[in-house]
């Protein structure tokens, strides 16, 4: 990495250190963990635009978290979750039509507006009531799209109740078909299976929540079931594998995840997930060594893998090899 050092008067290599920083915002001292670029030649701190932008983002997220305000990523999730645009949602709320756009561009909402948006994110019934009471304020097309998505959310709620143990069948299939799989690797394969299944079928493979732990995405119930294996491969009794209930498409996607990601160690897979938006954006404002129970929202996983599918022009499930290879090469070239 190169940057201009004013002391050396030259473009130099630099390294990055984390540093505790403070900033006064509206009379309040905000502490956050930022980064600084250090010249490898003279040890002076140098200016790097990307690091400045990173620190501003960390400050913004820390301030919002301390004040209990909704984040930009959470607002983006609202739009994805209900298939609604910024302008229609602003109008449903009785706000100026550009209000949501301003907030998504970085303006900080008031506590009252933030609480309203948080309620919408977490309560589909509230969103449904808002939509029906104010549908005359938006176009028929916007109303229809949002209404249909609310119906889908309701259907998925009942599927969730029915599918609580679905992740167990996925785990069994992975254990049967992977060689020497550790708990760490298992967690990452579950995450990739969830993401690519959603990208190719528009359904979630299972409905358990994924959390952004220090070592990457984690499904809590699976973690506690296999934690005693530590860094060793998981070994199960053969009778454990006799009742796997998965359909043809589920198995096909799992087979491709195993083929293209199961070839890597748990630590490599951990590094891969650390480089991806769902885990990294969920942990914004946290140091690398800080424990967290923050949930990686399913909508965030869905959007990321949908974008990956488009970016790599994945027409067939086997095309996920392009992504896994590209990601590995970027991390270890």
C-alpha positions in Angstrom: 0.0 0.0 0.0 1.3 3.4 -1.0 0.6 6.9 0.3 2.2 10.3 0.3 4.3 11.2 3.3 4.8 14.9 3.8 7.9 14.3 6.0 9.6 12.1 3.4 8.2 14.1 0.5 7.6 10.9 -1.4 5.1 8.0 -2.1 5.9 5.4 0.6 4.7 2.1 1.8 2.6 2.4 4.9 1.0 0.1 7.6 -2.2 0.5 9.5 -2.6 0.6 13.3 -5.9 0.7 15.3 -6.3 3.6 17.7 -8.8 4.7 20.2 -10.2 8.1 19.0 -12.6 10.6 20.5 -14.8 13.2 18.9 -17.3 15.7 20.4 -20.7 15.5 18.7 -23.5 17.7 20.0 -21.7 18.2 23.3 -21.0 14.5 23.8 -17.7 12.8 23.8 -17.8 9.8 21.4 -15.1 7.2 21.8 -14.5 4.8 18.9 -11.8 2.5 17.4 -10.3 4.1 14.3 -7.3 3.4 12.1 -4.2 5.4 11.3 -1.7 5.0 8.4 2.0 5.0 9.4 4.8 5.7 7.1 7.1 2.6 6.9 10.1 4.9 6.3 9.9 7.5 9.1 7.1 6.4 11.3 5.0 9.5 10.7 1.3 9.4 10.4 0.1 10.0 6.9 -3.2 10.9 5.3 -5.0 8.2 3.3 -8.5 9.1 2.0 -9.8 5.5 2.4 -8.8 5.5 6.1 -10.4 8.9 6.7 -13.6 7.6 5.2 -13.4 4.4 7.3 -12.9 6.5 10.5 -15.9 8.7 9.6 -18.0 5.6 9.2 -16.8 4.2 12.5 -17.6 7.5 14.2 -21.1 7.6 12.7 -21.9 4.1 13.6 -20.6 4.4 17.2 -22.6 7.6 17.6 -25.8 6.0 16.3 -25.2 3.0 18.5 -24.6 5.0 21.6 -27.7 7.2 21.0 -29.8 4.2 20.0 -30.3 5.4 16.4 -31.0 3.3 13.4 -28.0 2.6 11.1 -27.8 3.2 7.3 -27.5 -0.6 6.7 -30.7 -1.2 8.8 -32.6 1.4 6.7 -31.4 -0.4 3.6 -32.7 -3.6 5.0 -36.2 -2.1 5.4 -36.3 -1.2 1.7 -35.2 -4.8 0.8 -37.4 -6.5 3.3 -40.6 -4.9 2.2 -39.7 -4.3 -1.5 -40.4 -0.6 -1.2 -38.6 2.5 -2.5 -37.3 5.4 -0.5 -39.9 7.9 -1.8 -42.9 5.6 -1.2 -41.8 4.8 2.3 -41.3 8.5 3.1 -44.8 9.2 1.9 -46.4 6.4 3.8 -44.8 7.9 7.0 -46.1 11.3 6.2 -42.5 12.7 5.8 -41.1 14.8 3.0 -40.5 12.6 -0.1 -36.8 13.0 0.1 -36.4 12.3 3.8 -35.3 8.7 3.5 -32.9 9.6 0.7 -31.2 12.1 3.0 -30.9 9.6 5.8 -29.5 6.9 3.5 -26.9 9.5 2.3 -25.7 10.0 5.8 -28.0 12.5 7.6 -28.8 11.4 11.1 -32.5 11.0 11.9 -34.0 12.3 15.1 -34.7 9.8 17.9 -38.4 9.9 17.1 -37.9 9.1 13.4 -35.3 6.5 14.2 -37.6 4.7 16.6 -40.3 4.7 13.9 -38.0 3.1 11.4 -36.8 0.5 13.9 -40.4 -0.5 14.6 -41.0 -0.9 10.8 -37.9 -3.1 10.5 -38.8 -5.4 13.3 -42.6 -5.4 13.1 -44.3 -6.4 9.8 -47.7 -6.0 11.3 -46.9 -2.3 11.9 -45.7 -2.0 8.3 -48.9 -3.6 7.1 -51.1 -1.2 9.1 -49.1 1.7 7.8 -49.4 0.5 4.2 -53.2 0.0 4.4 -53.9 3.3 6.1 -51.8 5.4 3.7 -52.0 3.5 0.4 -53.6 6.4 -1.3 -50.4 8.4 -0.9 -48.3 6.0 -3.1 -48.7 4.5 -6.6 -50.6 1.3 -7.2 -47.4 -0.4 -8.3 -45.6 0.5 -5.1 -48.6 -0.6 -3.0 -48.8 -4.0 -4.8 -45.1 -4.7 -4.5 -45.0 -4.0 -0.8 -48.3 -5.8 -0.1 -47.1 -9.0 -1.9 -43.9 -8.9 0.1 -45.8 -8.7 3.3 -47.8 -11.8 2.3 -44.5 -13.6 1.6 -43.2 -12.6 5.1 -46.3 -14.0 6.7 -45.9 -17.3 4.8 -42.3 -17.5 5.8 -43.2 -17.0 9.5 -45.3 -20.2 9.4 -42.6 -22.0 7.5 -40.1 -21.0 10.2 -42.2 -22.7 12.9 -42.3 -25.8 10.8 -38.7 -25.8 9.9 -36.9 -25.3 13.2 -35.0 -28.5 12.8 -34.1 -28.1 9.1 -30.6 -26.9 9.9 -30.0 -30.3 11.6 -30.6 -32.1 8.4 -28.2 -29.7 6.6 -25.6 -30.3 9.2 -25.9 -34.1 8.9 -25.6 -33.9 5.1 -22.4 -31.7 5.5 -20.9 -34.1 8.0 -21.6 -37.1 5.8 -20.1 -35.6 2.7 -17.2 -33.6 4.0 -13.8 -35.1 5.1 -12.5 -34.1 8.5 -14.8 -31.1 9.0 -14.2 -29.0 12.1 -16.8 -27.0 14.0 -15.2 -23.8 12.6 -15.5 -25.0 9.0 -19.0 -26.4 9.6 -20.2 -22.9 10.6 -18.9 -21.3 7.5 -20.3 -24.0 5.1 -23.7 -23.4 6.7 -23.4 -19.7 6.0 -22.4 -20.2 2.4 -25.1 -22.8 1.9 -27.7 -20.4 3.2 -26.4 -17.6 1.0 -26.2 -19.4 -2.3 -29.5 -21.3 -1.7 -31.2 -18.0 -1.3 -29.5 -16.6 -4.4 -30.5 -19.5 -6.6 -34.0 -20.3 -5.3 -35.1 -17.1 -3.6 -35.9 -19.1 -0.5 -33.8 -19.6 2.7 -32.5 -23.0 3.3 -33.3 -22.7 7.0 -34.5 -20.0 9.3 -32.0 -20.0 12.2 -30.4 -16.7 13.0 -26.7 -16.2 12.1 -24.5 -14.2 14.5 -21.4 -12.2 13.8 -18.9 -13.7 16.3 -15.2 -13.0 16.4 -14.3 -15.9 14.1 -17.0 -15.3 11.6 -20.7 -16.2 11.1 -22.0 -18.6 13.7 -25.3 -20.5 14.2 -25.5 -20.7 18.0 -27.4 -24.0 18.4 -24.9 -25.7 16.1 -22.0 -24.2 18.0 -23.1 -25.5 21.4 -23.8 -29.0 19.9 -20.3 -29.4 18.6 -18.1 -27.0 20.7 -16.5 -29.9 22.6 -14.7 -31.0 19.4 -12.7 -27.7 19.6 -10.3 -27.6 16.5 -10.7 -31.3 15.9 -12.8 -32.9 13.1 -16.4 -33.8 14.1 -17.0 -37.5 14.5 -20.6 -38.8 14.8 -22.1 -42.2 15.2 -23.3 -43.6 11.8 -26.9 -43.9 13.0 -27.0 -40.2 13.2 -27.0 -40.0 9.4 -30.1 -42.2 8.6 -32.9 -39.6 8.6 -31.6 -36.8 6.4 -34.6 -35.1 4.7 -33.4 -32.8 1.9 -34.8 -32.5 -1.6 -32.8 -32.7 -4.9 -32.2 -28.9 -5.2 -31.0 -28.6 -1.6 -28.6 -31.5 -2.1 -27.3 -30.0 -5.3 -26.5 -26.7 -3.8 -24.9 -28.3 -0.7 -22.8 -30.5 -3.0 -21.5 -27.4 -4.8 -20.8 -25.6 -1.5 -18.9 -28.6 -0.3 -16.9 -28.9 -3.6 -16.0 -25.2 -3.8 -15.7 -24.2 -0.1 -15.2 -27.5 1.7 -11.8 -27.8 0.2 -10.6 -25.0 2.5 -9.7 -25.2 6.2 -11.8 -23.5 8.8 -9.3 -20.7 9.2 -9.2 -20.0 5.5 -13.1 -19.9 5.4 -13.0 -17.6 8.5 -10.8 -15.2 6.6 -13.1 -15.4 3.6 -16.2 -14.5 5.6 -14.3 -11.7 7.3 -13.8 -10.1 3.8 -17.5 -10.2 3.0 -20.1 -7.5 3.8 -22.6 -9.4 5.9 -20.1 -10.2 8.7 -18.0 -7.0 8.5 -20.9 -4.6 8.3 -22.7 -6.3 11.2 -19.6 -5.8 13.4 -18.9 -2.2 12.5 -17.6 -0.3 15.5 -16.3 -3.4 17.2 -12.6 -4.4 17.7 -11.6 -7.7 16.1 -11.3 -9.3 19.6 -14.6 -8.2 21.0 -17.4 -10.8 21.5 -20.7 -10.0 20.0 -24.2 -11.5 19.7 -25.2 -9.2 16.8 -27.4 -11.0 14.3 -26.4 -10.9 10.7 -29.8 -10.1 9.2 -31.1 -12.7 6.7 -32.0 -9.8 4.3 -28.3 -8.7 4.4 -27.1 -12.2 3.5 -29.7 -12.4 0.8 -28.7 -9.1 -0.8 -25.0 -9.9 -0.7 -25.3 -13.3 -2.4 -27.8 -11.9 -4.9 -25.3 -9.3 -5.8 -22.5 -11.9 -6.0 -24.6 -14.0 -8.3 -25.1 -11.1 -10.7 -21.5 -9.9 -10.5 -20.1 -13.3 -11.4 -22.9 -14.0 -14.0 -23.7 -17.2 -12.3 -26.2 -19.1 -14.5 -25.6 -22.5 -13.0 -25.0 -23.6 -9.4 -21.6 -24.9 -10.4 -20.6 -21.3 -11.2 -20.1 -20.5 -7.5 -16.6 -21.9 -8.2 -15.8 -18.6 -9.9 -16.5 -16.7 -6.7 -14.7 -19.1 -4.3 -11.6 -19.1 -6.4 -11.6 -15.4 -6.9 -12.1 -14.7 -3.2 -9.3 -17.1 -2.2 -6.9 -15.5 -4.8 -7.6 -12.0 -3.5 -6.8 -13.1 0.1 -3.8 -15.2 -0.6 -2.2 -14.0 -3.9 
